[in-house]
Amino acid sequence: MSDRQQQTKHPLLTISLLSSGRPETLWRCLDSLRLITDHVPSELIIVDTGCTPEVLDRMHEYTDQILPFTWCDDFSAARNVGLQAAHGSWFLYLDDDEWFVEAQPIVDFFLKGEYRHCDSACYYQRNFHDLEGQTWADAWVERMIDLRLEPSFADIIHEHLAVKSPAHKGRKLLPAIVEHYGYVYASDEERQRHYQRNISMLQRALAKAPRNLHLVTQLVREYISGPDYDALLATCDRALTLIGNRADIQAQWDLGYVYHAQITAHSEQQNRTRFDETLATALADPRLTDYYAADLCLCAAMYYYPLGDYENCRQMCRRYLEIYARIGKDTDAQFEQGSAYLGGIFDADHRNAASTFAMISGLKEDSDAELAQYAHQLSREDPLHTTNARHLLPALTAWFSAHPVRPEHRPLLDYVTAYTAPLLSEARRYYTARAFEGDMEYLPEEIREAAMFERTIRDLAG
């Protein structure tokens, strides 16, 4: 008997993979599971939703449990095939377009017996925004569950696990990571097809279950990625009606995301009145968690700044950073407050944006108090973002052209110089010295702003 067959005789963990046979990602996905299957007594089930014979043949190198499923536009039905065939005590599910890059925490979870004290577990899904893997957002996904809860998948799209037996031991957040490129599209046409498919499936499901809040909230999530903001706002109103006065955790998550969607729509439609009204309503709602309040504050700051409303921008940045000080490093608190629905609110890019625009707005209001107050908030492991630099550099140049540099300003100037120095060093390889004289009108804007900042700081030092 093979090691694999011995493992699957009495499995602790069932891993169920839904696969349509995408060879560009499937083998990487399967290979990434080896760390788990080599160390945890486990079985691997692949639910085949349309693989070619060649792919099926190779799949047998990984498992003998390959279950055919005739696709019927129902993700839950396909997932339940793998779930019903599971022999493990725990169940983990994933797709063939994602793969583990960090799986050791899952191995430790089982080998150290942590699973005995939990009902379910989550790990990070790293959703990339580009094929080069340069930008991404991490989100918690709850993909592991104790089968004693008698779970089953519900809803035909954006499926989720519903349980018959009550959970009472809580969930564990594991720092495991799967990388996922499923939201990156080769063309706008492909993106639009995916968008229309999801909208159509959700609308069909809602025709049968019009009061299903999960489906309505998922429709909100789809509309927020498209240009139909009237439909988005109408769906938000529908969700708020279903939420009503509920204050349970799930309602708080749904409520926070709906407020986020409304704010996004009003911002895109440039409707200042509705934006201000919705923001005030949301921030005054006692059910709004700190996590979602931070999200709304940062969205509002980015909305107010280009309008020239620097005081409101500064206040919103300040409130975001106050919330970050309370829960920014507490991943358990963030999860309980909704980070599974909207991830990345406290990542380095968002924190740096809040600190940067708090400082800029202060300078615009003729105050440098924020320079010293928020300079230490800037993440040294994450360099100054180009978008932030485009606004911060001219603001600092203008301020220090008229005001002296004080000792408390030095950490900020050092941080900014770490951005400008290599940029200018590279630029001087391609532009003549004369290009850096006078008003430098022939230089690209980014390089010109960096050079003017450098000149201002140099003149002050001199």
MIVOZA-406452 format. One record per residue (C-alpha): residue in one letter; x, z, y; residue number from 1. Coordinates in steps of 0.1 Angstrom, whole numbers, plus 2048, in hexadecimal, padded with zeros to 3 digits. Example, Ala and Ser with C-alpha at 12.3 -4.5 7.8 and 13.67 -1.06 7.14 Angstrom:
+---+-----+-----+-----+-----+
| r |  xx |  zz |  yy |   k |
+---+-----+-----+-----+-----+
| A | 87B | 84E | 7D3 |   1 |
| S | 889 | 847 | 7F5 |   2 |
+---+-----+-----+-----+-----+
***
This chain:
+---+-----+-----+-----+-----+
| r |  xx |  zz |  yy |   k |
+---+-----+-----+-----+-----+
| M | 800 | 800 | 800 |   1 |
| S | 80E | 7F7 | 822 |   2 |
| D | 814 | 810 | 83E |   3 |
| R | 7F8 | 800 | 851 |   4 |
| Q | 7E0 | 804 | 835 |   5 |
| Q | 7EA | 829 | 830 |   6 |
| Q | 7E5 | 82F | 855 |   7 |
| T | 7C1 | 821 | 855 |   8 |
| K | 7B6 | 834 | 836 |   9 |
| H | 7AF | 854 | 84A |  10 |
| P | 7B3 | 84A | 86E |  11 |
| L | 7B2 | 863 | 88B |  12 |
| L | 7AE | 846 | 8A4 |  13 |
| T | 79B | 825 | 8A2 |  14 |
| I | 7A7 | 80B | 8BB |  15 |
| S | 78D | 7F0 | 8C1 |  16 |
| L | 797 | 7CF | 8D2 |  17 |
| L | 77E | 7B5 | 8DF |  18 |
| S | 78F | 793 | 8DD |  19 |
| S | 785 | 770 | 8E5 |  20 |
| G | 7A8 | 764 | 8D9 |  21 |
| R | 7BB | 760 | 8FA |  22 |
| P | 7DE | 75A | 8ED |  23 |
| E | 7EE | 75E | 90F |  24 |
| T | 7E5 | 783 | 90F |  25 |
| L | 7D9 | 78C | 8EC |  26 |
| W | 7FB | 790 | 8DA |  27 |
| R | 809 | 7A5 | 8F7 |  28 |
| C | 7EA | 7BB | 8F4 |  29 |
| L | 7EE | 7BF | 8CF |  30 |
| D | 813 | 7C6 | 8D0 |  31 |
| S | 80E | 7E1 | 8EB |  32 |
| L | 7F9 | 7F4 | 8D2 |  33 |
| R | 815 | 7F8 | 8B9 |  34 |
| L | 822 | 818 | 8C9 |  35 |
| I | 800 | 828 | 8C3 |  36 |
| T | 7FA | 81A | 8A0 |  37 |
| D | 81D | 823 | 895 |  38 |
| H | 81A | 847 | 89E |  39 |
| V | 7F5 | 850 | 89D |  40 |
| P | 7E1 | 84D | 87D |  41 |
| S | 7CB | 830 | 888 |  42 |
| E | 7B8 | 811 | 880 |  43 |
| L | 7B6 | 7F1 | 895 |  44 |
| I | 795 | 7DE | 896 |  45 |
| I | 793 | 7BC | 8A7 |  46 |
| V | 771 | 7AF | 8B0 |  47 |
| D | 774 | 789 | 8B0 |  48 |
| T | 75D | 779 | 8CA |  49 |
| G | 76B | 755 | 8C6 |  50 |
| C | 78F | 753 | 8BA |  51 |
| T | 79D | 733 | 8AC |  52 |
| P | 7A7 | 733 | 887 |  53 |
| E | 7CC | 732 | 891 |  54 |
| V | 7C8 | 752 | 8A6 |  55 |
| L | 7B4 | 763 | 88A |  56 |
| D | 7D0 | 75C | 871 |  57 |
| R | 7E9 | 76C | 887 |  58 |
| M | 7D3 | 78A | 88F |  59 |
| H | 7D6 | 794 | 86A |  60 |
| E | 7FA | 79D | 871 |  61 |
| Y | 7EC | 7BB | 885 |  62 |
| T | 7CC | 7C5 | 872 |  63 |
| D | 7B6 | 7BB | 855 |  64 |
| Q | 797 | 7C7 | 868 |  65 |
| I | 78C | 7A9 | 87B |  66 |
| L | 766 | 7A8 | 881 |  67 |
| P | 754 | 788 | 88B |  68 |
| F | 73B | 789 | 8A8 |  69 |
| T | 726 | 76C | 8B4 |  70 |
| W | 727 | 76F | 8DA |  71 |
| C | 705 | 775 | 8E9 |  72 |
| D | 70C | 77F | 90D |  73 |
| D | 70C | 7A4 | 905 |  74 |
| F | 72D | 7B7 | 907 |  75 |
| S | 71D | 7D8 | 8FA |  76 |
| A | 711 | 7C6 | 8DA |  77 |
| A | 734 | 7BA | 8D4 |  78 |
| R | 744 | 7DB | 8DB |  79 |
| N | 72C | 7ED | 8C4 |  80 |
| V | 737 | 7D8 | 8A7 |  81 |
| G | 759 | 7E7 | 8A9 |  82 |
| L | 74B | 80A | 8B0 |  83 |
| Q | 734 | 809 | 892 |  84 |
| A | 751 | 800 | 87B |  85 |
| A | 767 | 81C | 887 |  86 |
| H | 775 | 835 | 86E |  87 |
| G | 789 | 849 | 887 |  88 |
| S | 782 | 86B | 897 |  89 |
| W | 789 | 85C | 8B9 |  90 |
| F | 782 | 839 | 8C7 |  91 |
| L | 796 | 825 | 8E0 |  92 |
| Y | 78B | 802 | 8EC |  93 |
| L | 79B | 7E7 | 901 |  94 |
| D | 79B | 7C1 | 907 |  95 |
| D | 7B3 | 7A6 | 8FE |  96 |
| D | 7BD | 7A0 | 922 |  97 |
| E | 7CE | 7C2 | 927 |  98 |
| W | 7EB | 7D3 | 917 |  99 |
| F | 7FC | 7F5 | 918 | 100 |
| V | 81C | 7F9 | 92B | 101 |
| E | 81B | 81E | 927 | 102 |
| A | 80B | 82B | 907 | 103 |
| Q | 820 | 84A | 8FF | 104 |
| P | 807 | 862 | 910 | 105 |
| I | 7EC | 856 | 8F7 | 106 |
| V | 804 | 85C | 8DA | 107 |
| D | 80B | 87F | 8E8 | 108 |
| F | 7E6 | 886 | 8ED | 109 |
| F | 7E0 | 883 | 8C7 | 110 |
| L | 801 | 890 | 8B9 | 111 |
| K | 800 | 8AF | 8CF | 112 |
| G | 7DC | 8B6 | 8C6 | 113 |
| E | 7CF | 8B3 | 8E9 | 114 |
| Y | 7B2 | 89E | 8DC | 115 |
| R | 7A3 | 8BD | 8CC | 116 |
| H | 79B | 8CC | 8EE | 117 |
| C | 78B | 8AD | 8FE | 118 |
| D | 76C | 897 | 8FA | 119 |
| S | 77B | 878 | 90A | 120 |
| A | 79B | 86C | 91B | 121 |
| C | 7A3 | 853 | 936 | 122 |
| Y | 7C2 | 83F | 93F | 123 |
| Y | 7CC | 828 | 95B | 124 |
| Q | 7C3 | 803 | 95C | 125 |
| R | 7DA | 7F1 | 974 | 126 |
| N | 7C6 | 7D4 | 982 | 127 |
| F | 7DC | 7B9 | 991 | 128 |
| H | 7D2 | 7A4 | 9AE | 129 |
| D | 7EA | 788 | 9A8 | 130 |
| L | 7FA | 776 | 98B | 131 |
| E | 81D | 780 | 996 | 132 |
| G | 814 | 7A5 | 992 | 133 |
| Q | 81E | 7AE | 9B6 | 134 |
| T | 7FF | 7C1 | 9C0 | 135 |
| W | 7E7 | 7D6 | 9AC | 136 |
| A | 7CF | 7F3 | 9AD | 137 |
| D | 7CE | 80F | 992 | 138 |
| A | 7AC | 81C | 986 | 139 |
| W | 7A3 | 836 | 96C | 140 |
| V | 790 | 828 | 94E | 141 |
| E | 77F | 83E | 935 | 142 |
| R | 787 | 82B | 915 | 143 |
| M | 78D | 847 | 8FB | 144 |
| I | 772 | 85D | 8EC | 145 |
| D | 76C | 875 | 8D0 | 146 |
| L | 754 | 865 | 8B7 | 147 |
| R | 742 | 886 | 8B1 | 148 |
| L | 730 | 87F | 8D1 | 149 |
| E | 71E | 862 | 8C0 | 150 |
| P | 726 | 848 | 8DB | 151 |
| S | 719 | 825 | 8DE | 152 |
| F | 71E | 80A | 8F7 | 153 |
| A | 702 | 803 | 910 | 154 |
| D | 6FA | 7E6 | 928 | 155 |
| I | 702 | 7C1 | 922 | 156 |
| I | 71E | 7C0 | 93C | 157 |
| H | 734 | 7DA | 94C | 158 |
| E | 72C | 7ED | 92C | 159 |
| H | 731 | 812 | 929 | 160 |
| L | 730 | 82D | 90F | 161 |
| A | 710 | 842 | 90C | 162 |
| V | 710 | 860 | 8F5 | 163 |
| K | 6F5 | 872 | 8E0 | 164 |
| S | 707 | 893 | 8DD | 165 |
| P | 70F | 8A7 | 8FC | 166 |
| A | 733 | 8A8 | 907 | 167 |
| H | 740 | 8CB | 90F | 168 |
| K | 766 | 8CB | 90C | 169 |
| G | 76D | 8B3 | 92A | 170 |
| R | 784 | 895 | 92D | 171 |
| K | 7AA | 891 | 92F | 172 |
| L | 7BB | 87B | 948 | 173 |
| L | 7D9 | 86A | 937 | 174 |
| P | 7F5 | 859 | 94B | 175 |
| A | 7F5 | 83B | 933 | 176 |
| I | 7F2 | 819 | 943 | 177 |
| V | 7E4 | 7F8 | 939 | 178 |
| E | 7EB | 7D9 | 94E | 179 |
| H | 7CD | 7C2 | 954 | 180 |
| Y | 7CD | 79F | 964 | 181 |
| G | 7A8 | 799 | 95D | 182 |
| Y | 79F | 799 | 982 | 183 |
| V | 7B9 | 77E | 98B | 184 |
| Y | 7AC | 75B | 98B | 185 |
| A | 7BE | 739 | 98A | 186 |
| S | 7A6 | 72B | 9A4 | 187 |
| D | 789 | 733 | 9BB | 188 |
| E | 773 | 71F | 9A4 | 189 |
| E | 77C | 736 | 986 | 190 |
| R | 776 | 755 | 99B | 191 |
| Q | 754 | 747 | 9A6 | 192 |
| R | 74A | 73F | 982 | 193 |
| H | 753 | 763 | 977 | 194 |
| Y | 740 | 771 | 995 | 195 |
| Q | 721 | 75D | 98E | 196 |
| R | 722 | 765 | 969 | 197 |
| N | 723 | 78A | 96F | 198 |
| I | 708 | 788 | 98A | 199 |
| S | 6F1 | 775 | 973 | 200 |
| M | 6F6 | 78D | 955 | 201 |
| L | 6F0 | 7AB | 96B | 202 |
| Q | 6D0 | 79C | 97A | 203 |
| R | 6C3 | 794 | 957 | 204 |
| A | 6CA | 7B7 | 94B | 205 |
| L | 6B9 | 7C6 | 96A | 206 |
| A | 69B | 7B1 | 964 | 207 |
| K | 696 | 7C5 | 944 | 208 |
| A | 6A1 | 7E6 | 952 | 209 |
| P | 69B | 7E6 | 978 | 210 |
| R | 6A2 | 80B | 97C | 211 |
| N | 6C3 | 80B | 96A | 212 |
| L | 6DA | 81A | 985 | 213 |
| H | 6FA | 811 | 973 | 214 |
| L | 6F0 | 7EC | 973 | 215 |
| V | 6E6 | 7ED | 998 | 216 |
| T | 707 | 7FE | 9A1 | 217 |
| Q | 71A | 7E4 | 98D | 218 |
| L | 707 | 7C8 | 99F | 219 |
| V | 713 | 7D9 | 9C0 | 220 |
| R | 737 | 7D7 | 9B2 | 221 |
| E | 732 | 7B2 | 9AB | 222 |
| Y | 723 | 7A9 | 9CD | 223 |
| I | 73F | 7BB | 9E0 | 224 |
| S | 757 | 7A1 | 9D1 | 225 |
| G | 742 | 784 | 9DE | 226 |
| P | 738 | 777 | A00 | 227 |
| D | 712 | 77F | 9FD | 228 |
| Y | 711 | 79F | A12 | 229 |
| D | 6EB | 79D | A17 | 230 |
| A | 6E7 | 79F | 9F2 | 231 |
| L | 700 | 7BB | 9F0 | 232 |
| L | 6EE | 7D0 | A0A | 233 |
| A | 6CC | 7CA | 9F9 | 234 |
| T | 6DB | 7D6 | 9D8 | 235 |
| C | 6EA | 7F4 | 9E9 | 236 |
| D | 6C8 | 7FD | 9F6 | 237 |
| R | 6BA | 7FA | 9D2 | 238 |
| A | 6D6 | 811 | 9C5 | 239 |
| L | 6CF | 82B | 9E0 | 240 |
| T | 6AA | 82B | 9D7 | 241 |
| L | 6B3 | 831 | 9B2 | 242 |
| I | 6CC | 84D | 9BB | 243 |
| G | 6B2 | 85E | 9D1 | 244 |
| N | 6BB | 883 | 9D5 | 245 |
| R | 6D0 | 885 | 9B5 | 246 |
| A | 6F0 | 899 | 9BA | 247 |
| D | 6FF | 898 | 997 | 248 |
| I | 723 | 88B | 993 | 249 |
| Q | 718 | 868 | 988 | 250 |
| A | 701 | 866 | 9A6 | 251 |
| Q | 71D | 871 | 9BD | 252 |
| W | 734 | 855 | 9AF | 253 |
| D | 719 | 83B | 9B3 | 254 |
| L | 710 | 847 | 9D6 | 255 |
| G | 734 | 846 | 9E2 | 256 |
| Y | 739 | 823 | 9D5 | 257 |
| V | 718 | 817 | 9E5 | 258 |
| Y | 723 | 825 | A06 | 259 |
| H | 744 | 814 | A02 | 260 |
| A | 732 | 7F3 | 9FB | 261 |
| Q | 71B | 7F7 | A1A | 262 |
| I | 739 | 7FE | A30 | 263 |
| T | 74B | 7DF | A23 | 264 |
| A | 72D | 7C9 | A29 | 265 |
| H | 727 | 7D5 | A4C | 266 |
| S | 74C | 7D1 | A54 | 267 |
| E | 74C | 7AD | A47 | 268 |
| Q | 72C | 7A5 | A5A | 269 |
| Q | 73B | 7B5 | A79 | 270 |
| N | 71D | 7CA | A7E | 271 |
| R | 72A | 7E8 | A92 | 272 |
| T | 709 | 7F9 | A96 | 273 |
| R | 701 | 7F9 | A70 | 274 |
| F | 725 | 802 | A68 | 275 |
| D | 725 | 821 | A7E | 276 |
| E | 702 | 82C | A72 | 277 |
| T | 70C | 828 | A4D | 278 |
| L | 72D | 83A | A52 | 279 |
| A | 71D | 857 | A64 | 280 |
| T | 702 | 85A | A49 | 281 |
| A | 71C | 859 | A2D | 282 |
| L | 734 | 872 | A3C | 283 |
| A | 717 | 88A | A43 | 284 |
| D | 709 | 887 | A1F | 285 |
| P | 712 | 8A8 | A0D | 286 |
| R | 714 | 895 | 9EC | 287 |
| L | 730 | 87F | 9F8 | 288 |
| T | 750 | 88A | 9E7 | 289 |
| D | 771 | 88E | 9F9 | 290 |
| Y | 77F | 871 | 9E6 | 291 |
| Y | 765 | 859 | 9F2 | 292 |
| A | 766 | 868 | A15 | 293 |
| A | 78B | 85F | A16 | 294 |
| D | 784 | 83C | A0C | 295 |
| L | 769 | 838 | A27 | 296 |
| C | 77F | 847 | A42 | 297 |
| L | 79C | 82F | A3A | 298 |
| C | 783 | 811 | A39 | 299 |
| A | 776 | 81D | A5B | 300 |
| A | 799 | 820 | A6A | 301 |
| M | 7A1 | 7FD | A60 | 302 |
| Y | 780 | 7F1 | A6F | 303 |
| Y | 784 | 803 | A90 | 304 |
| Y | 7A8 | 7FA | A97 | 305 |
| P | 7A3 | 7D5 | A9E | 306 |
| L | 785 | 7DD | AB3 | 307 |
| G | 79C | 7F1 | ACA | 308 |
| D | 78A | 812 | AC2 | 309 |
| Y | 7AA | 825 | ABE | 310 |
| E | 79B | 848 | AC1 | 311 |
| N | 783 | 842 | AA3 | 312 |
| C | 79F | 832 | A90 | 313 |
| R | 7B6 | 850 | A96 | 314 |
| Q | 79A | 868 | A8C | 315 |
| M | 793 | 856 | A6C | 316 |
| C | 7B7 | 854 | A62 | 317 |
| R | 7BB | 879 | A69 | 318 |
| R | 79D | 881 | A53 | 319 |
| Y | 7AA | 86C | A37 | 320 |
| L | 7CC | 87D | A38 | 321 |
| E | 7BC | 8A0 | A39 | 322 |
| I | 7A9 | 897 | A19 | 323 |
| Y | 7C9 | 88A | A09 | 324 |
| A | 7DA | 8AB | A11 | 325 |
| R | 7BE | 8BC | 9FD | 326 |
| I | 7BA | 8A6 | 9DE | 327 |
| G | 7D4 | 88A | 9E1 | 328 |
| K | 7EA | 897 | 9C5 | 329 |
| D | 7CE | 8A5 | 9B0 | 330 |
| T | 7C4 | 889 | 998 | 331 |
| D | 7AB | 89E | 986 | 332 |
| A | 798 | 8A5 | 9A6 | 333 |
| Q | 79A | 881 | 9B0 | 334 |
| F | 78B | 876 | 98F | 335 |
| E | 76F | 890 | 992 | 336 |
| Q | 768 | 882 | 9B4 | 337 |
| G | 766 | 85D | 9AB | 338 |
| S | 788 | 84E | 9A7 | 339 |
| A | 77D | 83D | 987 | 340 |
| Y | 765 | 827 | 99C | 341 |
| L | 77D | 820 | 9B9 | 342 |
| G | 7A2 | 825 | 9B1 | 343 |
| G | 7C1 | 826 | 9C7 | 344 |
| I | 7B3 | 837 | 9E6 | 345 |
| F | 7D1 | 84E | 9E8 | 346 |
| D | 7ED | 835 | 9DE | 347 |
| A | 80B | 830 | 9F4 | 348 |
| D | 7FD | 811 | A05 | 349 |
| H | 7DD | 823 | A10 | 350 |
| R | 7F0 | 842 | A1A | 351 |
| N | 809 | 82E | A2E | 352 |
| A | 7ED | 81B | A3F | 353 |
| A | 7DB | 83B | A4A | 354 |
| S | 7FB | 84A | A58 | 355 |
| T | 806 | 82A | A69 | 356 |
| F | 7E5 | 823 | A7A | 357 |
| A | 7E1 | 848 | A84 | 358 |
| M | 802 | 844 | A96 | 359 |
| I | 7FB | 823 | AA5 | 360 |
| S | 7D8 | 82E | AB2 | 361 |
| G | 7E8 | 84C | AC1 | 362 |
| L | 801 | 837 | AD4 | 363 |
| K | 7E5 | 820 | AE0 | 364 |
| E | 7D4 | 83F | AED | 365 |
| D | 7F5 | 849 | AFF | 366 |
| S | 7FE | 865 | AE7 | 367 |
| D | 81D | 868 | AD0 | 368 |
| A | 811 | 888 | ABF | 369 |
| E | 809 | 875 | A9F | 370 |
| L | 82C | 866 | A9C | 371 |
| A | 83B | 888 | A92 | 372 |
| Q | 81B | 894 | A81 | 373 |
| Y | 817 | 877 | A69 | 374 |
| A | 83A | 868 | A65 | 375 |
| H | 840 | 87F | A47 | 376 |
| Q | 821 | 871 | A36 | 377 |
| L | 831 | 84F | A32 | 378 |
| S | 83C | 84A | A0E | 379 |
| R | 861 | 844 | A0C | 380 |
| E | 85D | 835 | 9EA | 381 |
| D | 847 | 81A | 9F9 | 382 |
| P | 855 | 805 | A15 | 383 |
| L | 843 | 7FD | A35 | 384 |
| H | 827 | 7E5 | A2D | 385 |
| T | 82A | 7C3 | A3F | 386 |
| T | 806 | 7C7 | A4C | 387 |
| N | 80D | 7E9 | A5A | 388 |
| A | 82E | 7DE | A69 | 389 |
| R | 81D | 7C2 | A7C | 390 |
| H | 80A | 7DD | A8F | 391 |
| L | 822 | 7FA | A8F | 392 |
| L | 841 | 7E7 | A9C | 393 |
| P | 833 | 7DA | ABD | 394 |
| A | 822 | 7FC | AC3 | 395 |
| L | 843 | 80F | ABE | 396 |
| T | 856 | 7F5 | AD3 | 397 |
| A | 83E | 7F9 | AF0 | 398 |
| W | 83E | 81F | AEE | 399 |
| F | 864 | 824 | AEC | 400 |
| S | 869 | 80A | B07 | 401 |
| A | 859 | 823 | B1F | 402 |
| H | 860 | 845 | B0D | 403 |
| P | 87F | 856 | AFF | 404 |
| V | 886 | 85B | ADA | 405 |
| R | 883 | 880 | AD1 | 406 |
| P | 892 | 890 | AB2 | 407 |
| E | 870 | 892 | AA1 | 408 |
| H | 86D | 86D | AA3 | 409 |
| R | 88D | 866 | A8F | 410 |
| P | 87E | 867 | A6C | 411 |
| L | 864 | 84D | A76 | 412 |
| L | 87E | 836 | A86 | 413 |
| D | 894 | 839 | A68 | 414 |
| Y | 877 | 830 | A51 | 415 |
| V | 86E | 811 | A67 | 416 |
| T | 893 | 807 | A6A | 417 |
| A | 895 | 806 | A43 | 418 |
| Y | 87B | 7EA | A46 | 419 |
| T | 889 | 7D7 | A64 | 420 |
| A | 8AE | 7D8 | A5B | 421 |
| P | 8AE | 7C3 | A3B | 422 |
| L | 894 | 7AC | A4B | 423 |
| L | 8AA | 7A5 | A69 | 424 |
| S | 8C9 | 7A2 | A54 | 425 |
| E | 8B9 | 787 | A3F | 426 |
| A | 8AB | 776 | A5F | 427 |
| R | 8CD | 774 | A70 | 428 |
| R | 8D9 | 75E | A53 | 429 |
| Y | 8C1 | 743 | A5D | 430 |
| Y | 8BD | 746 | A83 | 431 |
| T | 8D8 | 743 | A9E | 432 |
| A | 8E2 | 760 | AB3 | 433 |
| R | 8D1 | 74F | AD1 | 434 |
| A | 8B0 | 752 | ABF | 435 |
| F | 8B2 | 778 | AC2 | 436 |
| E | 8B8 | 777 | AE8 | 437 |
| G | 89E | 77A | B03 | 438 |
| D | 879 | 77A | AF7 | 439 |
| M | 883 | 76B | AD5 | 440 |
| E | 865 | 754 | AD7 | 441 |
| Y | 872 | 73D | ABC | 442 |
| L | 874 | 758 | AA1 | 443 |
| P | 857 | 75E | A89 | 444 |
| E | 840 | 77B | A95 | 445 |
| E | 84B | 793 | A7A | 446 |
| I | 870 | 78E | A81 | 447 |
| R | 86B | 78E | AA7 | 448 |
| E | 858 | 7B0 | AA6 | 449 |
| A | 874 | 7BF | A90 | 450 |
| A | 88F | 7B2 | AA7 | 451 |
| M | 87E | 7BF | AC6 | 452 |
| F | 87A | 7E1 | AB6 | 453 |
| E | 89F | 7E1 | AAC | 454 |
| R | 8A9 | 7D8 | AD0 | 455 |
| T | 894 | 7F3 | ADF | 456 |
| I | 8A1 | 80E | AC8 | 457 |
| R | 8C5 | 801 | ACD | 458 |
| D | 8C1 | 802 | AF3 | 459 |
| L | 8B4 | 825 | AF2 | 460 |
| A | 8D1 | 830 | ADD | 461 |
| G | 8E9 | 81F | AF4 | 462 |
+---+-----+-----+-----+-----+
***
